[in-house]
Each structure stands twice: as structure tokens, then as C-alpha cells.
Amino acid sequence: MGSFAGSTLPPDDVVVSALRAGDEAMFAILLDTWSRGMLRVARTYVSTDDSAEEVVQDTWLAVIGAIDGFEGRSSVKTWVYRILVNTAKKRSVRESRTLPWSALDQDAGPTVDPSRFHGADAALPGSWKESPAIWPTPESQALAAEVRGLIGEAVAGLPPRQRIVITLRDVEGCTSEEVCEILEISPANQRVLLHRARAAVRGRLEGYFETVKQSE
């Protein structure tokens, strides 16, 4: 299987054989294991929860219809998520909510102060001088809930390509290789989009915690 977080399924060949044989129990396991994450990913493209549910339903229908042609060149989950993303993209275009995928990378420019990165003469040029934790872990449950909401708002406000990359990487636990396969983008593009997304969310959180600190 791929390295998605929380995978407890049998090997891919077992899953594929079961699906091809019409094994309803295996299909139910896949639904239980993957559908919640698929809904989160679909929701990054479409405008309502109902639309996201329809995208997931259409994806499962497409998976069942195409399973006989699965060639095993990627993990089953990567293959399913690629179908999901393509289905969601088509739906979002119908909703006229976003521009075509090829036109969505219009979010160039730094999202954090460039002085926070090492210069060209450093051992790792462009890396963080001081690497903060991606997500703070506040002790207060009330504060934690507020931070989760803030993270959700920050992610929702990202440009579409950044939003889907950070959702796949940091929420769904995909590897960079899996994201490149699912979205059919280059490793360099994936790194840039993820960096910008994380930096934007981190900046939002830093501003929030600075406000909290000042109010104490």
C-alpha cells in the first residue's frame, strides 16, 4: 500500500482482486477507511458539502467501473484519489467556482519575510533559519479548538493549488511522491506549493499567538 496515514488495509493485490470479484465487504471497508478523507479533498474543489458527497459517490462508481483496468503502476489509494481529484475538478468547473487547473498557479511571491530563510551562500540555501513547528500544540482545550478552527480558515483561504497540496500532505498524510502522482505535478511544483501553503498558515498562526500573548 501507499504510505497514507492510518492505512490498515490488506495489500493492494488482495484489495484489487476482491473488488474485481464484487466483494461487498471489501468495498465497505474501503468506504469506511477512505471516504472521510475523500470528502475533505473533494471539498477543497467544490462549493458545498453536498457537492463533495456527490463527487465522492461519482468517484466510487468510477472506481468500480474501472477496476478491471487497474494496472498497478501506483498504489490503489493513489489511483482512487487521482480519480477523485479529476472528478472534483470537473465538478468545480461546472460550478464555475474556479479557473481551469492550469490557470490556478497565479499565487507567486513570498508569503513570509525572506530574511527568515538562509541565503544563497548557505549550506542549505532557501531553508528556514529557525524551523518552527508546523502546528502549535496549546495546552488549553479551548485554545486548541480555536486554533484548529483558525487552521481550517487559513487553509480554506489559500489559493486552490496550495489548498489541495497542503490538504493531501498535512491532513491526509500523503507523501510528496503520492501528491505528485495524484495531481500530476512536478516534485518542484509540489514543494513550492506546499511551502507557500505552510508558510501562509504558519504566518496566520504566528499572528494569532502574538495577539494571545499580548492579551495575557
C-alpha positions in Angstrom: 0.0 0.0 0.0 1.0 3.6 -0.2 2.2 5.4 2.9 -1.0 7.2 3.7 -1.6 7.8 7.3 -3.9 5.3 9.0 -3.9 2.6 6.3 -4.8 -0.7 7.8 -5.9 -2.5 4.6 -4.6 -5.7 3.1 -2.0 -5.5 0.3 -3.1 -3.9 -3.0 -3.3 -7.1 -4.9 -5.8 -8.5 -2.3 -7.9 -5.3 -2.5 -8.0 -5.3 -6.3 -8.9 -9.0 -6.5 -11.7 -8.5 -4.0 -13.1 -5.5 -5.8 -12.9 -7.3 -9.2 -14.8 -10.2 -7.6 -17.5 -7.9 -6.4 -16.6 -8.4 -2.7 -19.1 -6.1 -0.9 -17.3 -6.5 2.4 -14.0 -5.2 1.0 -15.8 -2.3 -0.7 -17.4 -1.4 2.7 -14.0 -1.4 4.3 -12.7 0.9 1.7 -15.7 3.2 2.2 -15.1 3.3 6.0 -11.4 3.8 5.7 -11.1 6.4 2.9 -14.4 8.2 2.4 -14.0 10.8 5.1 -10.6 11.9 3.7 -12.0 11.8 0.2 -14.7 14.2 1.3 -12.1 16.6 2.7 -10.2 16.5 -0.5 -13.3 17.0 -2.7 -14.4 19.9 -0.5 -11.2 21.8 -1.4 -12.6 22.0 -5.0 -16.3 22.3 -4.7 -18.5 24.9 -3.0 -20.8 22.8 -0.8 -20.7 19.6 1.4 -23.5 18.1 -0.8 -21.4 18.6 -3.9 -18.4 17.0 -2.2 -20.6 14.0 -1.3 -21.7 13.7 -4.9 -18.1 13.8 -6.1 -17.1 11.0 -3.7 -20.1 8.9 -4.9 -19.2 9.5 -8.5 -15.6 8.6 -7.7 -16.6 5.2 -6.2 -18.8 4.5 -9.2 -15.9 5.3 -11.5 -13.5 3.1 -9.4 -15.9 0.1 -9.6 -16.3 0.7 -13.4 -12.5 0.9 -14.0 -11.1 -1.6 -11.5 -10.6 -4.3 -14.2 -8.3 -1.9 -16.0 -6.2 -1.1 -12.9 -2.6 -1.8 -13.9 -0.8 -1.4 -10.5 1.5 1.4 -11.6 0.6 3.2 -8.4 -1.0 2.2 -5.2 -4.7 1.6 -5.2 -5.3 4.6 -3.0 -3.2 6.9 -5.1 -5.2 5.7 -8.2 -8.5 6.3 -6.4 -7.5 9.8 -5.2 -6.4 10.7 -8.8 -9.9 9.7 -10.0 -11.4 11.7 -7.1 -9.4 14.8 -7.9 -10.2 14.7 -11.6 -13.9 14.2 -10.8 -13.8 17.1 -8.3 -12.0 19.4 -10.8 -14.7 18.7 -13.5 -17.4 19.4 -10.9 -15.8 22.7 -9.8 -15.5 23.9 -13.4 -19.3 23.1 -13.9 -19.9 25.2 -10.8 -17.8 28.0 -12.3 -16.2 28.3 -8.9 -12.6 28.1 -10.1 -10.5 28.6 -13.2 -9.2 25.6 -15.0 -6.4 23.8 -13.1 -3.7 25.0 -15.5 -4.5 28.6 -14.7 -4.6 28.3 -10.9 -0.9 28.8 -10.1 -1.2 32.6 -10.1 -0.1 32.9 -6.5 3.6 33.6 -6.9 5.6 35.7 -4.4 6.8 35.1 -0.9 4.3 34.5 1.9 6.8 35.2 4.7 9.7 37.5 5.3 12.6 36.4 3.1 15.0 37.3 5.9 13.8 34.2 7.7 15.5 32.0 5.1 19.1 31.2 4.6 20.8 33.0 1.7 22.4 31.6 -1.5 25.8 31.2 0.2 24.4 28.9 3.0 24.8 25.1 3.1 21.0 24.8 2.5 20.0 28.0 0.6 16.4 28.8 0.9 15.8 26.7 4.1 14.4 28.2 7.3 17.0 29.8 9.6 14.8 28.7 12.5 12.3 26.0 11.7 9.1 26.4 13.9 6.7 23.5 14.5 4.1 23.3 11.7 1.2 23.4 14.1 1.4 24.7 17.7 0.1 22.4 20.4 -1.6 24.6 23.0 -2.3 23.1 26.4 -5.8 24.6 26.7 -8.5 22.5 25.0 -10.5 25.7 24.3 -7.4 27.3 22.8 -6.7 24.1 20.8 -10.2 24.1 19.4 -9.9 27.8 18.4 -6.5 27.0 16.8 -8.0 24.1 14.8 -10.7 26.5 13.6 -8.1 29.1 12.7 -6.1 26.5 10.7 -9.2 25.4 8.9 -10.0 29.0 7.9 -6.4 29.6 6.9 -6.4 26.5 4.7 -9.8 27.4 3.2 -8.5 30.8 2.3 -5.4 29.6 0.3 -5.2 29.6 -3.5 -6.7 26.4 -4.8 -3.5 24.6 -5.7 -1.9 25.4 -2.4 -5.1 24.3 -0.6 -5.2 20.9 -2.2 -1.5 20.2 -1.7 -1.5 21.1 2.0 -4.7 19.1 2.5 -3.2 16.0 0.9 0.2 16.3 2.6 -0.6 17.6 6.1 -4.2 16.4 6.6 -4.4 13.2 4.6 -0.7 12.2 5.2 0.3 11.7 1.6 4.0 11.6 0.7 5.3 14.1 -1.8 5.6 11.4 -4.4 1.9 10.5 -3.9 0.8 14.1 -4.2 2.8 14.4 -7.5 1.0 11.3 -8.8 -2.4 12.3 -7.7 -2.2 15.9 -9.0 0.1 15.1 -11.9 2.5 17.9 -11.0 6.3 18.0 -10.8 8.2 17.5 -7.5 9.5 21.1 -7.7 6.0 22.4 -8.1 4.7 20.3 -5.2 7.5 21.6 -2.9 6.8 25.3 -3.8 3.0 25.0 -3.4 3.4 23.1 0.0 6.0 25.6 1.2 3.8 28.6 0.4 0.7 27.0 1.9 2.5 26.1 5.1 4.1 29.5 5.4 0.8 31.2 4.9 -0.9 29.1 7.6 2.1 29.5 9.9 2.0 33.2 9.4 -1.7 33.3 10.3 -1.0 31.3 13.5 2.0 33.4 14.5 -0.1 36.5 14.3 -2.8 34.8 16.4 -0.4 33.6 19.1 1.3 37.0 19.2 -2.2 38.6 19.9 -2.9 36.0 22.6 0.5 36.7 24.2 -0.1 40.4 24.2 -3.5 40.0 25.8 -2.2 37.9 28.7 
